[in-house]
Amino acid sequence: MTTEETPRYVRLRVDLVLEIDDPEALTGAALERIAADELLPDQERAHAESAVREDEAEALAYLVDPFDLVAEVPGVELAQASWSSEEIEYDPDDEDWDLDEEDEDDEEEGHDGPRP
């Protein structure tokens, strides 16, 4: 097998902080997705619905799918994915949340990707 034929694997790490400004809409959308999942067994469906109703982070985890992020990217196939969500304390003015510091390190190493 030549180098061009050998699969190359890349780990893409994405860290997002999202503000939930309409918890009812978020929960409702997650419940709709769960209801539409025909392959989900009834017992798991009941558990998922309960978790989503109790925790907005769980609702978000049901709606965000890493496959959706790369499905339209040409030349790649998702090999493995895992994700989680959790409620956090967030202060955009706190230096601990300054993502620009990491971007500067990446720019020095040549790893800076496009920004929205």
Secondary structure, 3 states (H helix, E strand, C coil): CCCCCCCCCCCCCCCCCCCCCCHHHHHHHHHHHHHHCCCCCHHHHHHHHHHHHHCHHHHHHHHCCHHHHHCCCCCCCCCCCCCCCCCCCCCCCCHHHCCHHHHHHHHHHCCCCCCC
